[in-house]
């Protein structure tokens, strides 16, 4: 089946997943997409499992200005095939917190160059980039991937800056990543606690 036809059928399938309450709730919170069917994430995950990994389809879905297409694209994109340049384009075109979080969880944490992108993004002044970066690091720390000394210093510095920032979502993501960092072992826990203490912040 041609990719164009596949995208058309997928978009038609969203009608059956439609949830007006979800899409209305998003609009009320200021989350605006050109088209938003309000499909729940479990339903989209089911659809992604049915489709399987498909690079060309993911690229085509991402181009659609439809909430469900964007999220589905992050679910069906094979992480080993997407190039850093394409990841950057996707990031530039990400305008909502939901899509940023879904991209981090479904795709970016699995990239062969995930740590590099994460450190790059937490050092920017763009909230959605920072959000993605901290979410990626949280997942990497949860998977027991330990940063090197330079990575530790960079992470702590940027996390402390983020915790003092204006964005609540970024502050939460940074704090969550510090908690996961501390779980890597006693040394990491001590680093996290002493860094937060120096910044007059509490460690829960």
C-alpha positions in Angstrom: 0.0 0.0 0.0 1.2 3.5 -0.8 2.2 5.6 2.1 -0.3 8.3 1.0 -3.1 5.8 1.0 -2.0 4.4 4.4 -2.0 7.9 6.0 -5.6 8.5 4.6 -6.8 5.2 6.1 -5.1 6.0 9.5 -6.7 9.4 9.6 -10.1 7.8 8.9 -9.6 5.4 11.8 -9.2 8.3 14.2 -12.9 8.9 13.8 -13.6 5.7 15.7 -11.2 6.8 18.5 -12.8 10.2 18.8 -13.3 11.6 22.3 -14.8 15.0 22.3 -14.3 15.5 26.0 -10.5 14.9 25.7 -10.2 17.4 22.7 -12.4 20.0 24.5 -10.3 19.7 27.7 -7.1 20.3 25.6 -8.6 23.3 23.9 -9.7 24.7 27.3 -6.1 24.4 28.4 -4.9 26.3 25.4 -3.5 23.2 23.5 -4.5 23.9 20.0 -4.0 21.6 16.9 -5.4 22.2 13.5 -7.2 18.9 14.1 -7.6 17.0 17.3 -9.8 13.9 17.6 -9.1 13.5 21.3 -7.9 9.9 20.8 -6.5 8.5 24.1 -2.8 7.4 24.2 -3.6 3.7 24.8 -5.8 3.7 21.6 -2.9 5.3 19.7 -0.5 2.7 21.1 -2.8 -0.1 19.9 -2.8 1.4 16.5 1.0 1.8 16.5 1.4 -1.9 17.5 -0.9 -2.9 14.7 1.1 -0.9 12.1 4.6 -1.8 13.4 7.8 0.3 12.8 7.7 2.2 9.5 10.1 5.0 8.6 8.4 6.4 5.5 5.0 6.3 7.2 6.3 8.1 10.3 7.8 10.8 8.1 4.4 11.2 6.3 2.4 11.2 9.5 4.5 13.8 11.1 3.8 16.2 8.2 0.1 16.2 9.0 -1.0 19.0 11.3 -3.1 16.5 13.3 -2.4 15.7 17.0 -2.9 12.0 16.5 -0.7 11.8 13.4 2.1 13.5 15.3 2.0 11.2 18.3 1.6 8.1 16.1 4.6 9.2 14.1 6.7 9.1 17.3 5.4 5.6 18.0 6.1 4.0 14.6 9.4 5.7 13.8 12.3 3.2 14.1 14.8 4.9 16.4 17.8 3.4 14.7 16.8 4.9 11.3 16.0 8.5 12.1 18.9 10.9 11.5 19.9 13.6 13.9 19.0 16.3 11.3 15.4 14.9 11.1 15.1 14.8 14.9 16.1 18.5 14.9 13.4 19.3 12.3 10.8 17.4 14.3 11.9 19.3 17.4 11.6 22.6 15.7 8.1 21.7 14.5 7.0 20.6 18.0 4.6 23.2 19.4 2.9 21.4 22.3 4.1 19.9 25.6 2.1 16.7 24.9 3.8 16.0 21.6 7.2 16.9 23.1 6.7 14.4 26.0 5.4 11.7 23.7 8.3 12.1 21.4 10.8 11.8 24.3 9.0 8.7 25.7 8.2 6.9 22.5 11.2 7.7 20.4 14.0 10.0 21.6 15.0 8.0 24.6 15.8 5.1 22.3 18.0 7.0 19.8 21.6 5.8 19.4 22.6 9.5 20.0 20.0 10.1 22.8 22.4 11.3 25.5 24.1 13.8 23.1 20.7 15.3 22.1 19.5 15.4 25.7 22.5 17.4 26.9 22.3 19.7 23.9 18.6 20.4 24.5 18.8 21.0 28.3 21.4 23.7 27.6 19.1 25.7 25.3 16.7 28.4 26.4 13.7 26.8 24.7 11.3 25.2 27.2 10.1 22.4 25.0 13.7 21.4 24.1 14.6 21.4 27.8 11.5 19.4 28.6 12.5 16.8 26.1 16.1 16.7 27.2 15.2 16.2 30.9 12.6 13.5 30.0 15.3 11.6 27.9 17.8 11.8 30.8 15.2 10.6 33.3 14.6 7.5 31.1 18.3 6.9 30.6 19.0 7.1 34.3 16.0 4.7 34.9 17.8 2.3 32.6 20.9 2.6 34.7 22.9 4.5 32.1 25.5 6.4 34.1 26.9 9.7 32.9 30.6 10.4 32.8 32.1 13.2 34.9 31.6 15.9 32.3 28.0 14.7 31.9 27.4 14.8 35.6 28.6 18.4 35.9 26.6 19.5 32.9 23.5 17.8 34.0 23.6 19.2 37.6 24.4 22.7 36.3 21.5 22.7 33.8 19.1 21.0 36.2 19.7 23.7 38.9 19.2 26.5 36.3 15.9 24.8 35.2 14.7 24.4 38.8 14.9 28.2 39.1 13.2 28.8 35.7 9.8 30.0 34.8 8.4 26.9 33.2 6.6 24.6 35.7 6.7 21.7 33.2 10.5 22.1 32.8 11.0 22.4 36.6 9.0 19.2 37.2 11.0 17.3 34.4 14.3 18.6 35.8 13.4 17.5 39.4 12.2 14.1 38.2 15.5 13.6 36.4 17.5 14.6 39.5 15.5 12.0 41.5 16.3 9.3 38.9 20.0 10.4 38.8 20.1 10.0 42.6 18.8 6.4 42.3 21.9 5.5 40.2 23.8 4.9 43.5 25.1 6.4 46.7 27.7 8.6 45.1 25.0 10.1 42.7 22.6 10.5 45.6 25.2 12.5 47.5 26.0 14.7 44.5 22.3 15.4 43.9 21.7 16.2 47.6 24.7 18.5 48.0 24.0 20.3 44.7 20.4 21.0 45.7 21.5 22.1 49.2 24.0 24.6 47.7 21.1 26.0 45.7 18.9 26.1 48.8 16.5 23.5 47.3 15.1 20.5 49.1 15.6 16.9 48.0 12.5 14.8 48.7 
